[in-house]
Amino acid sequence: MNKIILIALLFISCTASAITLDDVRSTFASQSVVRAKFQQERQISGMAQPLHSSGEVLIAKSKGLWWQQQHPFPMTLVLDDRHMAQIMGSQAPQVITADSNPQMFQFNHLLRALFEADRKVLDENFTRAFTDQGNGKWQLVLTPVTTPLDKLFSTITLQGDKYLNRIALNDLQGDFTEITFSDHRPEPRKLTHEEQQRFAF
């Protein structure tokens, strides 16, 4: 009988400590700044070899998302609450606003919400399947239910621990994109002067 009680108590303890989506959102919300490296692999239907790219990403709650592809060619993407800017090499920024291109802006605004595990945005746009994978790891499979996302993707899968480590995009054309993140750096907790300038456009 004592063994049964012990096993039951262990089971209750494990269940109580299971990671939830709210736990992930709370952890992400506490991270004012996160810097990381990314590797992206895109498998396009009909192409024998996947496309590879890599670079740096910066997520700042007070500013937005800064994404700098360094290879195979330089390209920078900056997102905030009002603008999206794309910069190719030394060219002038191409700026998009919600007024000039609402569909594109909606999609890119959603990209930022994925990095922040924004529960409200996720609930409005997806059905969710969250799994605690043990050892602090989790997986979230999102199935789009709103346009234009449901016309583009079959599923979007997020995996991580205290940081977002992987995004997998399955699109309706049969293409697959995998983005992995590494070398996460939350310090310093405030943007440096140089980092602040990345959002000035």
C-alpha positions in Angstrom: 0.0 0.0 0.0 2.8 2.4 0.9 4.4 1.8 -2.6 1.1 2.6 -4.3 0.7 5.8 -2.3 4.3 6.8 -3.2 3.8 6.2 -6.9 0.6 8.2 -6.8 2.3 11.1 -5.1 5.1 11.0 -7.6 2.6 11.0 -10.5 0.7 14.0 -8.9 4.0 15.8 -8.5 5.1 15.3 -12.1 1.7 16.3 -13.4 1.7 19.5 -11.3 5.1 20.5 -12.6 4.2 19.9 -16.3 5.0 22.8 -18.6 2.0 24.7 -20.0 1.7 27.2 -22.8 1.0 29.9 -20.1 4.3 28.9 -18.5 6.1 29.4 -21.8 4.3 32.8 -22.4 5.3 33.9 -18.9 8.9 33.0 -19.4 9.1 34.7 -22.8 7.4 37.8 -21.3 10.1 38.1 -18.7 12.8 38.2 -21.3 13.1 41.9 -22.3 15.8 41.3 -24.8 17.0 38.0 -26.5 19.8 37.8 -29.1 20.4 34.6 -31.0 21.9 33.0 -34.1 19.7 31.3 -36.7 20.1 28.7 -39.3 17.4 28.3 -41.9 16.9 25.4 -44.3 14.1 25.6 -47.0 13.1 22.6 -49.0 11.2 23.7 -52.1 9.1 21.2 -54.0 10.8 20.3 -57.3 14.3 21.4 -56.2 16.9 18.8 -55.5 18.9 20.8 -53.0 17.5 22.8 -50.0 18.3 26.5 -49.7 20.4 27.5 -46.6 20.7 30.9 -44.9 22.0 32.0 -41.6 22.5 35.2 -39.5 21.5 36.9 -36.3 18.2 37.8 -34.7 17.3 40.3 -31.9 13.9 40.3 -30.1 13.3 43.3 -27.9 9.9 43.8 -26.2 10.2 47.5 -26.2 11.1 47.8 -29.9 10.3 44.7 -32.0 12.1 42.1 -34.1 15.4 42.6 -35.9 16.4 39.8 -38.3 19.7 40.0 -40.2 20.5 37.4 -42.8 24.3 37.3 -43.3 24.6 34.3 -45.7 24.2 33.7 -48.6 23.6 37.4 -49.1 23.0 40.3 -46.6 19.4 41.1 -45.9 17.8 42.8 -42.9 14.2 42.8 -41.7 12.9 45.0 -39.0 9.4 44.8 -37.5 7.8 47.0 -34.9 4.1 47.7 -34.1 3.7 50.2 -37.0 6.3 49.3 -39.6 8.1 46.6 -41.4 11.4 47.5 -43.2 13.4 45.3 -45.5 17.0 46.3 -46.3 19.0 44.5 -49.0 22.7 45.2 -48.7 23.4 48.9 -48.8 20.1 49.8 -50.5 17.6 52.2 -48.9 15.0 50.5 -46.7 11.7 49.3 -48.3 9.1 50.3 -45.6 5.7 48.7 -45.4 2.9 49.9 -43.0 -0.5 48.4 -42.1 -2.1 51.0 -44.4 0.0 50.3 -47.5 0.0 46.5 -47.3 -2.3 45.2 -44.5 -2.1 41.5 -45.5 1.7 41.5 -45.5 1.9 43.5 -42.3 -0.6 41.1 -40.6 1.6 38.2 -41.5 4.8 39.8 -40.3 3.2 41.0 -37.1 2.1 37.4 -36.5 5.7 36.3 -36.9 6.7 38.6 -34.0 3.9 37.1 -31.9 5.3 33.6 -32.4 8.6 34.7 -30.9 6.7 36.1 -27.9 4.2 33.2 -27.6 1.5 35.8 -27.5 -1.5 33.8 -26.2 -4.1 36.2 -27.5 -2.8 36.3 -31.0 -2.3 32.5 -31.1 -5.8 31.9 -29.9 -7.3 34.2 -32.6 -5.4 32.6 -35.5 -4.7 28.9 -34.7 -5.9 25.8 -33.2 -3.2 24.6 -30.8 -1.6 21.3 -29.7 0.8 21.9 -26.8 3.1 19.1 -25.5 5.4 19.0 -22.5 8.3 16.9 -23.8 10.1 16.6 -20.5 13.3 18.0 -19.1 11.9 21.5 -19.6 11.3 21.1 -23.3 8.0 21.7 -25.1 6.4 21.6 -28.5 3.5 23.7 -29.9 1.8 22.7 -33.1 -0.3 25.5 -34.7 -2.9 24.9 -37.4 -4.0 28.2 -39.0 -7.8 29.0 -39.0 -7.7 32.6 -40.4 -6.8 34.0 -43.8 -4.2 34.4 -45.2 -2.5 31.9 -43.0 -4.8 29.1 -43.8 -4.1 29.6 -47.5 -0.3 29.4 -46.9 0.5 26.9 -44.2 -0.8 23.5 -43.1 1.0 23.7 -39.7 3.6 25.8 -37.9 5.5 23.9 -35.2 7.4 25.7 -32.4 9.9 23.9 -30.1 12.0 25.2 -27.2 12.7 25.3 -23.5 13.2 28.6 -21.8 13.9 30.0 -25.3 12.5 29.3 -28.7 14.8 26.8 -30.4 13.1 25.8 -33.6 10.3 26.8 -36.0 9.1 24.4 -38.7 6.7 25.7 -41.4 4.8 23.2 -43.6 3.1 25.1 -46.4 0.3 24.0 -48.7 2.6 23.9 -51.7 4.5 21.0 -50.3 7.5 23.2 -49.2 9.1 22.9 -45.8 11.1 25.5 -43.9 13.1 24.8 -40.7 14.6 27.6 -38.6 16.8 26.7 -35.7 18.1 29.1 -33.1 21.2 28.9 -30.9 23.6 30.9 -28.7 20.7 32.7 -27.0 21.9 35.8 -25.1 19.5 37.7 -22.8 22.2 39.9 -21.3 22.5 42.8 -21.2 18.8 43.1 -20.4 18.6 46.5 -22.1 19.5 47.3 -25.7 22.9 48.8 -26.3 23.1 52.1 -28.2 24.1 50.3 -31.4 21.2 47.9 -31.0 18.7 50.8 -30.6 20.0 52.2 -33.9 18.9 49.1 -35.7 15.3 50.0 -35.1 15.7 53.6 -36.4 14.5 53.8 -39.9 
